[in-house]
Amino acid sequence: MGLFDRLRGDESSRVAFIGIDGVPYSLVRDEPETFPNLHDVLEAGGGGAIDSIVPPESSACWPSLTTGVNPGETGVYGFQDREVGSYETYVPMGRDVQATRIWDRVTDAGRDATVLNVPVTFPPQRNVQRMVSGFLSPDVDKASHPDALGDYLDSIGYRIDVNAKLGHDDDKSEFIEDAHETIDARQEAFKHYVAEDDWDLFFGVFMTTDRVNHFLFKDYEQDGEYKQEFLEFYEKVDSYIGELRDMLADDVTLVVASDHGFTSEDYEVHLNQWLADEGWLSFRDDDHDSLEDIADDTKAYSFIPGRFYVNLEDREPRGSVPESEYEAVRDELAEKLRSLEGPEGRAVVDRVVTKADAFDGDHDEIAPDLVAIPNHGFDLKAGFSGSEDVFSVGPRNGMHSFENATLIADDDITVPAETDLYDITPTLLDLLEVEFDGREFDGESLV
């Protein structure tokens, strides 16, 4: 480190955070030849496997990682959430995150933050030094602040995300090429603003890693057709992190982390179809495709990934389950989930977590009543348009896992077994020497 000198007189410590969405720690640990730079970071500092959150879905994970609090405080539970007191649903965006982001804390402390490509941050905030929003943003121009940032990103062919639809093709060549082009432009942008050296917190996320894992992870784990291409992609990811680390000034700590782990996928599990087959969910007519189409006698419904809601009186508009029966119905559903078996007789669900055990905060009114954490191989889906079968094989061969996320830093950090995403924000604030009240967080500093 130390290629660039500090441009300002402030001697406070600084942090460069690089997110590698969905990269499991075991992949880094077991492939030292693929990840020589990350192994150098481990030797210089520390790291290990950490847990994600409930549920381990990126739209919920990144708000929690960047705030240090659970979805009951962030108000974001997944890719799709339900309006309070309604069957209407929405896709959470940055404005829906109700907790304080780490870059807001840095800015409030009179320091600067550059934030690039973090999921669930659209529209870009105007109170930070510069930001381009990530996953779910419509286009680069609308996702960038200030205008000069958008102009630069347009000039280098920057993309918000890879074209995931290409991964649905049997021939993955175009998808892999697109993934490389996307991450190449991302790295060019990261290097450009790391070189500016005018920030206290640099926070950038490579999300293409998650996309590659979704379509190639089983190839890696089971010596499939695209294993070599998978490892070559990750050799590039590691080399890019090494380039960024070499550019950092001596007062900057590098932190690298993922928001969840990954494993091979064998089946998609269509849980609303399962609920329908079990007599728990029905629809008002044959032409149904949304939550608003459920019938009045429905007892429960599901959102991805593995979130279950009891159709409760006085909470849902057409709730059928009285409050007096809530716990009994919830517990019966939990038991049914625990006994659900896949086509080969394997248990689909590892454990079932209740609302009270997972969520706590001012925004838990739309929290799911139960969350099923699947065993490896079973990707929990929802859908309201119906499916012929509960179990199917889709275009993806990789799925998120709750355990085995990554946390690595080139400073002295301790990563005990119970470490999870909630510990990252207080750790970064400690490294930045920004004061905070630890009671505000669900995690603790690892410094």
ZICORTA-V969261 format. One record per backbone hydrogen bond with DSSP energy under -0.5 kcal/mol. NH is the residue of the N-H (numbers start at 1). CO is the residue of the C=O. E is the energy in kcal/mol with one decimal. If there is no record, write none. Layout:
NH;CO;E + NH;CO;E
//
This chain:
2;248;-4.6 + 3;246;-0.8 + 4;247;-0.7 + 7;197;-0.8 + 14;251;-2.4 + 15;200;-2.3 + 16;253;-2.7 + 17;15;-0.5 + 17;202;-3.6 + 18;16;-0.5 + 18;255;-2.9 + 19;17;-0.5 + 19;204;-3.2 + 20;257;-2.5 + 21;206;-1.8 + 23;20;-2.0 + 24;22;-0.6 + 25;404;-2.0 + 27;24;-0.8 + 28;24;-1.2 + 29;25;-3.0 + 30;26;-2.6 + 31;27;-0.9 + 31;28;-0.6 + 34;31;-0.8 + 35;31;-1.8 + 39;35;-1.9 + 40;36;-1.7 + 41;37;-2.0 + 42;38;-2.2 + 43;39;-2.1 + 44;40;-1.9 + 45;41;-1.9 + 46;409;-2.4 + 48;407;-2.3 + 50;405;-2.0 + 51;419;-2.6 + 52;402;-2.8 + 55;53;-0.6 + 57;55;-2.1 + 60;57;-1.8 + 61;57;-2.8 + 62;58;-2.2 + 64;60;-1.4 + 65;61;-3.2 + 66;62;-2.2 + 67;64;-0.9 + 68;64;-2.9 + 73;70;-2.4 + 74;70;-2.0 + 75;71;-2.8 + 81;90;-2.7 + 83;88;-3.1 + 86;83;-1.5 + 90;81;-2.4 + 92;90;-0.7 + 94;122;-2.0 + 95;122;-0.8 + 96;93;-1.6 + 97;94;-1.5 + 98;74;-2.9 + 98;96;-0.7 + 102;66;-2.1 + 104;101;-0.5 + 105;101;-1.6 + 106;102;-2.1 + 107;103;-2.3 + 108;104;-2.7 + 109;105;-1.1 + 110;107;-2.1 + 111;106;-1.9 + 114;201;-2.6 + 115;113;-0.5 + 115;130;-2.4 + 116;203;-2.9 + 117;115;-0.5 + 117;132;-2.8 + 118;132;-0.6 + 120;135;-1.2 + 124;142;-0.5 + 129;113;-0.7 + 130;113;-1.3 + 131;145;-3.0 + 132;115;-1.9 + 133;143;-2.4 + 134;118;-1.7 + 137;134;-1.7 + 143;139;-1.5 + 144;140;-0.5 + 144;141;-0.9 + 145;131;-2.2 + 149;146;-1.1 + 150;146;-1.3 + 151;147;-2.3 + 152;148;-2.2 + 153;149;-2.6 + 154;150;-2.5 + 155;151;-1.6 + 156;152;-1.0 + 156;153;-0.7 + 157;154;-1.2 + 158;153;-2.4 + 164;162;-1.4 + 166;163;-1.4 + 167;164;-1.5 + 168;165;-1.6 + 169;166;-1.3 + 172;170;-0.8 + 176;172;-2.8 + 177;173;-2.5 + 178;174;-2.6 + 179;175;-2.4 + 180;176;-2.1 + 181;177;-2.3 + 182;178;-2.4 + 183;179;-2.3 + 184;180;-2.3 + 185;181;-1.8 + 186;182;-1.8 + 187;183;-2.5 + 188;184;-2.0 + 189;185;-2.0 + 190;186;-2.6 + 191;187;-2.9 + 192;188;-1.9 + 193;189;-2.0 + 194;190;-2.5 + 195;191;-2.3 + 196;192;-0.7 + 197;193;-0.8 + 197;194;-0.9 + 200;112;-2.4 + 201;112;-1.9 + 202;15;-2.5 + 203;114;-2.9 + 203;201;-0.6 + 204;17;-2.6 + 205;116;-1.8 + 206;19;-3.6 + 207;205;-0.8 + 210;207;-1.0 + 211;207;-1.2 + 212;208;-2.6 + 213;209;-2.3 + 214;210;-2.0 + 215;211;-1.2 + 216;212;-1.8 + 217;213;-1.8 + 220;216;-1.6 + 221;217;-2.5 + 222;218;-2.7 + 223;220;-0.9 + 224;219;-2.8 + 227;224;-1.5 + 230;226;-2.2 + 231;227;-2.4 + 232;228;-2.5 + 233;229;-2.2 + 234;230;-1.9 + 235;231;-2.0 + 236;232;-1.6 + 237;233;-2.1 + 238;234;-2.6 + 239;235;-2.2 + 240;236;-2.6 + 241;237;-2.1 + 242;238;-2.3 + 243;239;-2.2 + 244;240;-2.2 + 245;241;-2.5 + 246;242;-2.1 + 247;243;-1.0 + 247;244;-0.6 + 248;244;-0.8 + 248;245;-0.9 + 252;249;-1.7 + 253;14;-2.5 + 255;16;-2.6 + 256;408;-3.3 + 257;18;-1.7 + 258;406;-2.1 + 261;401;-2.1 + 263;399;-2.3 + 265;397;-2.2 + 266;377;-2.2 + 267;377;-2.8 + 268;392;-3.4 + 269;379;-2.9 + 270;268;-0.6 + 270;390;-3.3 + 271;269;-1.3 + 271;381;-1.4 + 274;270;-1.9 + 275;271;-2.7 + 276;272;-2.2 + 277;273;-2.7 + 278;274;-2.0 + 279;276;-1.3 + 280;275;-2.8 + 281;275;-1.0 + 284;293;-2.5 + 288;286;-1.2 + 293;290;-1.7 + 294;291;-1.8 + 295;282;-3.0 + 298;295;-1.6 + 299;280;-3.1 + 300;280;-1.6 + 301;309;-1.9 + 303;307;-2.2 + 307;303;-2.7 + 308;370;-3.0 + 309;301;-2.8 + 311;299;-2.2 + 312;310;-1.9 + 313;321;-2.7 + 315;312;-1.6 + 316;312;-2.5 + 319;316;-1.5 + 320;298;-0.5 + 320;311;-1.7 + 321;311;-2.4 + 322;320;-0.6 + 325;322;-1.7 + 326;322;-0.5 + 326;323;-1.1 + 329;325;-2.6 + 330;326;-3.0 + 331;327;-2.6 + 332;328;-2.1 + 333;329;-2.3 + 334;330;-2.4 + 335;331;-2.1 + 336;332;-2.1 + 337;333;-2.3 + 338;334;-2.1 + 339;335;-1.4 + 340;336;-0.6 + 340;337;-1.0 + 342;346;-3.2 + 345;342;-2.2 + 348;340;-2.5 + 349;340;-0.5 + 350;373;-2.6 + 351;373;-1.5 + 353;371;-3.0 + 355;369;-1.8 + 358;354;-1.2 + 358;355;-0.5 + 359;355;-2.6 + 363;72;-2.7 + 364;361;-0.9 + 367;364;-1.4 + 369;308;-1.7 + 370;308;-1.8 + 371;353;-2.4 + 372;306;-2.9 + 373;351;-2.7 + 373;371;-0.6 + 374;372;-0.6 + 375;348;-2.8 + 377;264;-0.5 + 378;375;-1.8 + 379;267;-2.9 + 379;377;-0.7 + 380;378;-0.7 + 381;269;-3.0 + 381;379;-0.5 + 392;268;-2.0 + 394;392;-0.6 + 397;214;-2.0 + 398;214;-1.7 + 399;263;-2.9 + 401;261;-1.2 + 405;50;-2.6 + 407;48;-1.4 + 408;256;-2.8 + 409;46;-2.6 + 410;254;-1.9 + 413;411;-1.0 + 414;446;-2.2 + 416;414;-0.6 + 419;416;-1.8 + 421;51;-0.9 + 423;420;-1.9 + 424;421;-1.7 + 425;421;-0.5 + 426;422;-0.6 + 427;423;-1.5 + 428;424;-2.7 + 429;425;-2.5 + 430;426;-2.0 + 431;427;-2.4 + 432;428;-2.1 + 433;429;-0.7 + 433;430;-0.9 + 434;429;-2.5 + 435;433;-0.5 + 438;436;-0.7 + 440;437;-2.4 + 441;438;-1.5 + 442;68;-2.9 + 443;68;-0.7 + 443;422;-0.6
//
